[in-house]
């Protein structure tokens, strides 16, 4: 007997539920962290402590939801395979939710269980995601997009190391620091193709009245590979040596490689659109983040958390936001949103990251707590604004007569001032 199909609009394409979860988790996790900082949740001690939970959930909860939403949408497009939706997508969503719940509740159940339920649910999520996208990537001629699978497998391995460290009472934060590097690499891999479409005006090809697309900007592999290599070396060195002078120099090398990668973007006028500038700024934040990490490890008057948060609260959040506002419109059958809320919200994310970075500078010690709170609330507000503006497109049915993750029809669906949203 055939089971009935799941027809909810939220489950017709991978980006829909996972972009909603990305924004909702950003709000929930950061509000929880602000409450922890202000002493409202003193009795809550998940495995590894609140700081480990905070870092883990922003990397493997918030960012992982964005990675899943992007991969489940992009891989079928890149490999010309059917969209992933319905029950397989619902199972991935359930695993993600169970993983978040299992870690949060681990503070309350018997110590013998500890982090094991959370570990199993989290690793099952990554394996289920790889099961969905891996075969398409492997069978694709040339296997040119297989790097997505390797990056996700690396995140899975790093998360396994984190939970093993919790079980044996080792330093679990080293695994989360390495995961930050893995996500920085994934940002460079994932946004390279999107950035070419954004800068060259190809995102809205076929939109009535749109200017013809150009081929001004190319994401050249040599510079990209060098940046990926330097970030990987920095992460490996920090994992092996910790806060060492050698680690500092590798961080500066990663910063220099990212600045070198920025040279591909300098193509003049096409760079100055909101879509291009958000992705361009996220590369700047990666470069500056590694620069500050290197400076801290070489003795500058700041903590490594200043650079680390420029990578996470800054580059990671801004690139995720940029991808969501582009992918979440185009693959819902709508043209891009030109309303002013979008650049203002992106600016809020950058400001939140800069305030959090300033909190890690020694000179700002008297205002440390205030800077953390204001930064966190700005971050929460940015994703709340995103969710409020994009919920109709993410949760509603397509209005262009197409199905799944297809791009808009050439005749257009929705206005340049926001369409159905």
C-alpha positions in Angstrom: 0.0 0.0 0.0 1.4 3.4 -1.0 1.8 6.0 1.7 0.2 9.4 0.9 2.6 12.0 -0.4 3.6 14.9 1.8 2.4 18.0 -0.1 3.2 20.8 2.4 4.8 23.8 0.5 7.5 23.8 3.2 8.7 20.4 2.0 8.8 20.9 -1.8 12.4 21.9 -1.8 15.3 21.6 0.7 15.9 25.3 1.3 12.4 26.0 2.5 12.3 24.2 5.9 16.1 24.6 6.5 16.2 28.3 5.9 13.3 28.7 8.3 15.2 26.6 10.8 18.4 28.6 10.2 16.7 31.9 11.1 14.6 30.5 13.9 17.7 28.8 15.5 19.7 32.0 15.2 17.0 33.8 17.2 16.5 31.1 19.7 20.2 30.2 20.3 21.4 33.7 20.6 18.6 34.8 22.9 19.4 31.8 25.1 23.0 32.9 25.2 22.1 36.5 26.1 20.0 35.1 29.0 22.9 32.9 30.1 25.3 35.9 30.0 22.8 37.9 32.2 22.5 35.1 34.7 18.9 34.0 34.0 19.8 30.4 33.3 22.4 29.6 35.9 21.0 26.2 36.7 21.3 24.9 33.2 24.6 23.0 32.5 24.6 20.9 29.3 27.6 18.6 28.6 30.7 20.6 28.2 29.1 23.7 29.8 27.0 26.6 28.3 29.9 28.0 26.3 30.5 24.7 24.5 26.8 24.4 23.9 26.6 27.9 22.5 29.5 27.4 20.1 28.4 23.9 19.1 24.8 24.9 18.3 25.7 28.0 16.3 28.1 25.9 14.2 26.3 22.5 14.1 22.8 23.8 14.5 22.4 27.2 12.9 25.1 26.9 10.3 24.4 23.2 9.7 20.8 24.0 8.8 22.0 26.6 6.3 24.4 24.1 4.8 21.7 21.5 4.5 19.3 23.9 2.9 21.9 25.1 0.4 23.2 21.6 -0.5 19.7 20.0 -0.9 18.8 22.8 -3.3 22.1 23.3 -5.2 23.3 19.7 -5.7 20.2 18.7 -7.7 20.6 21.8 -9.8 24.4 21.3 -10.3 24.0 17.6 -11.2 20.7 17.8 -13.1 19.0 15.4 -10.8 15.5 15.5 -9.3 14.8 17.9 -6.4 14.8 16.4 -2.9 11.6 16.9 -1.0 8.7 15.2 0.7 9.4 12.4 3.2 13.3 12.3 2.7 13.3 16.0 3.5 11.0 15.6 6.4 13.2 13.0 7.9 16.2 15.3 7.7 14.3 18.1 9.4 13.2 15.7 12.2 16.8 14.5 12.7 18.0 18.1 12.9 15.3 19.0 15.5 16.0 15.8 17.6 19.7 16.7 17.6 19.0 20.2 19.0 16.5 18.9 21.6 18.8 16.1 22.7 21.7 18.4 23.5 19.6 20.9 25.3 17.9 18.3 27.4 21.1 16.4 28.2 21.5 18.7 31.2 18.5 17.0 32.8 18.6 13.3 32.2 20.9 10.7 33.9 24.6 11.3 33.6 25.1 7.8 32.1 23.3 9.0 29.0 25.2 12.3 28.8 25.8 13.5 25.3 25.3 10.2 23.6 21.7 10.9 22.4 22.8 14.2 21.0 25.9 12.7 19.3 23.8 9.9 17.7 21.2 12.3 16.4 23.7 14.9 15.1 25.8 12.3 13.3 22.7 10.6 11.9 21.7 14.0 10.4 25.0 14.4 8.6 25.0 10.8 7.3 21.4 11.1 6.1 22.3 14.4 4.3 25.3 12.7 2.6 23.0 9.8 1.6 20.7 12.2 -0.1 23.3 14.2 -2.1 26.3 11.9 -2.2 25.2 9.6 -5.1 24.3 12.5 -7.3 27.7 14.2 -6.7 29.6 10.9 -7.3 27.7 10.0 -10.5 28.0 13.5 -12.0 30.4 13.6 -15.0 33.7 15.0 -13.9 32.6 15.0 -10.3 33.3 18.7 -10.2 31.1 19.4 -7.2 32.3 16.5 -5.0 34.0 19.1 -2.7 30.5 19.6 -1.1 30.5 16.0 0.0 34.0 16.2 1.4 33.3 19.4 3.3 30.2 17.9 4.9 32.0 14.7 5.7 34.7 16.8 7.4 32.1 18.6 9.5 30.7 15.2 10.5 34.1 13.9 11.5 34.8 17.1 13.5 31.5 16.9 15.3 32.2 13.2 16.2 35.5 14.4 17.7 33.7 17.0 19.7 31.3 14.5 21.3 34.1 12.0 21.9 36.0 14.7 23.7 32.9 15.4 25.9 32.7 11.8 26.8 36.3 11.4 27.8 36.4 14.9 29.4 39.0 16.3 26.9 39.1 19.8 25.5 36.1 19.7 23.1 36.5 23.3 22.1 39.5 22.4 19.8 37.1 20.5 17.6 34.8 23.5 17.4 37.7 25.8 16.4 38.6 23.4 13.7 35.0 23.3 12.5 35.1 27.1 12.2 37.9 26.6 9.7 35.9 23.9 7.8 32.9 26.2 7.6 35.1 29.1 6.3 36.3 26.7 3.6 32.8 25.7 2.8 31.8 29.4 2.4 34.6 29.9 -0.1 33.5 26.7 -2.0 29.8 27.3 -1.9 29.8 31.1 -2.7 32.2 31.0 -5.6 29.6 29.9 -8.1 26.9 32.2 -6.6 29.2 35.1 -6.6 29.9 34.8 -10.3 26.1 34.8 -11.0 25.6 37.8 -8.6 28.5 40.0 -10.0 27.8 39.1 -13.6 24.0 39.9 -13.3 23.0 36.3 -14.1 20.7 35.7 -11.1 17.8 37.3 -12.9 18.4 36.3 -16.5 15.0 36.2 -18.2 13.4 38.8 -15.9 11.5 41.3 -18.0 13.5 44.5 -18.4 16.7 43.0 -16.9 19.9 44.1 -18.5 21.9 41.4 -20.4 24.2 39.3 -18.3 27.9 39.8 -18.6 31.0 37.7 -17.9 33.1 40.2 -16.1 34.0 38.2 -12.9 35.5 34.7 -12.8 36.2 32.9 -9.5 39.6 31.6 -10.5 40.6 28.2 -9.0 44.2 29.0 -8.2 43.5 31.8 -5.7 40.5 29.9 -4.3 42.6 26.7 -3.8 45.4 28.7 -2.1 42.9 30.3 0.3 41.4 26.9 1.1 44.8 25.4 1.7 46.0 28.2 4.0 42.7 28.1 6.1 43.2 24.3 6.4 46.8 24.6 7.5 45.8 27.2 10.1 43.1 25.0 11.5 45.4 22.0 11.6 48.1 24.0 13.3 45.8 25.4 15.9 44.4 21.9 16.6 48.0 20.5 17.1 49.7 23.5 18.7 47.0 25.6 20.2 47.7 29.3 20.8 51.3 29.3 19.5 53.4 31.7 17.5 53.5 29.3 14.6 49.7 29.2 14.6 49.7 33.0 14.5 51.8 33.1 11.4 49.6 30.5 9.7 46.5 32.6 10.5 48.2 35.6 8.9 48.9 33.5 5.8 45.2 32.6 5.7 44.3 36.3 5.9 46.8 37.1 3.1 45.4 34.3 0.9 41.8 35.7 1.4 42.9 39.2 0.6 44.5 37.8 -2.5 41.3 36.0 -3.4 39.5 39.4 -3.2 41.4 40.6 -6.2 39.2 38.4 -8.4 36.2 40.6 -7.4 37.7 44.0 -8.4 35.8 44.4 -11.7 34.4 47.9 -11.3 30.8 48.8 -11.4 29.2 45.3 -11.5 30.6 44.8 -7.9 28.4 47.5 -6.5 25.1 45.8 -6.1 23.6 44.6 -2.8 24.0 40.9 -3.8 27.6 41.2 -4.8 28.6 43.4 -1.9 27.2 41.0 0.8 29.3 38.1 -0.6 32.3 40.4 -1.1 32.0 41.7 2.5 31.8 38.1 3.9 35.2 37.4 2.2 36.6 40.6 3.8 35.3 39.4 7.2 37.1 36.0 6.8 40.3 37.8 5.9 40.0 40.2 8.8 39.0 37.4 11.2 42.1 35.4 10.4 44.2 38.6 10.6 42.9 39.3 14.1 43.5 35.7 15.2 47.0 35.9 14.0 47.6 39.2 15.8 46.2 37.8 19.0 48.4 34.7 18.9 51.4 36.9 18.1 50.8 39.0 21.2 48.5 41.9 20.2 46.2 43.3 23.0 43.1 41.3 22.1 41.7 37.8 22.6 41.5 35.2 19.9 37.7 35.3 20.3 37.8 38.8 18.6 38.9 37.2 15.4 36.9 34.0 15.9 33.6 35.9 16.2 34.4 38.0 13.1 34.6 34.6 11.3 31.4 33.2 12.9 29.0 36.0 13.9 30.4 38.0 10.9 31.5 36.1 7.8 29.5 33.0 8.5 26.3 34.8 9.3 26.5 37.4 6.5 27.3 34.7 3.8 24.4 32.6 5.1 22.1 35.6 5.0 23.2 36.5 1.5 22.7 33.0 0.2 19.3 32.7 1.9 17.9 35.9 0.4 19.1 34.9 -3.1 18.5 31.2 -3.2 15.3 31.5 -1.2 13.7 33.8 -3.7 15.0 32.5 -7.0 14.2 28.8 -6.2 10.7 29.8 -4.9 9.9 31.1 -8.3 10.3 34.8 -7.4 12.7 37.5 -8.6 15.0 39.1 -6.1 13.8 41.4 -3.4 14.9 45.0 -3.8 13.3 46.5 -0.7 15.4 48.5 1.7 15.0 46.1 4.6 17.6 43.7 3.0 20.7 45.9 2.9 19.8 47.4 6.3 19.5 43.9 7.8 22.9 42.9 6.3 24.4 46.1 7.8 22.9 45.1 11.2 24.7 41.7 11.0 28.0 43.4 10.2 27.5 45.9 13.1 26.7 43.0 15.5 29.9 41.2 14.4 32.0 44.3 14.8 30.6 45.0 18.3 31.3 41.4 19.3 34.8 41.7 17.9 35.4 45.0 19.8 34.4 43.1 23.0 37.5 40.9 22.6 39.9 43.9 22.6 41.5 44.5 25.9 40.8 48.3 25.8 37.0 47.5 25.7 37.1 45.4 28.9 34.9 47.9 30.9 32.1 47.5 28.4 32.5 43.8 27.7 29.2 42.6 29.0 27.2 45.5 27.4 28.9 44.9 24.0 28.0 41.2 24.2 24.4 41.9 25.0 23.9 44.6 22.3 25.7 42.5 19.7 23.6 39.5 20.5 20.3 41.4 20.3 21.3 43.0 17.0 22.0 39.6 15.6 18.7 38.3 16.8 16.9 41.3 15.4 18.5 40.8 11.9 17.3 37.2 11.6 13.9 38.0 13.0 13.5 40.7 10.3 14.7 38.1 7.7 12.1 35.5 8.9 9.3 38.1 8.9 10.0 39.2 5.4 10.6 35.8 3.8 8.1 33.5 5.6 5.5 33.9 2.9 7.9 32.8 0.2 9.4 30.0 2.2 6.1 28.5 3.5 3.7 29.4 0.7 2.9 27.6 -2.6 4.6 28.6 -5.8 2.6 31.1 -7.9 4.3 30.6 -11.2 2.9 27.2 -12.1 6.2 25.4 -11.7 7.2 22.8 -9.1 10.0 21.9 -6.8 13.1 24.1 -6.9 12.8 25.5 -10.4 13.9 29.0 -11.1 11.3 31.7 -12.2 9.7 31.5 -15.6 11.0 34.0 -18.1 7.8 36.0 -18.1 8.4 36.9 -14.4 6.5 36.3 -11.1 6.4 39.1 -8.8 7.7 42.7 -8.8 11.2 43.9 -8.3 10.1 45.6 -5.1 9.5 42.3 -3.3 7.0 40.2 -5.3 4.9 38.0 -3.2 6.9 38.9 -0.1 
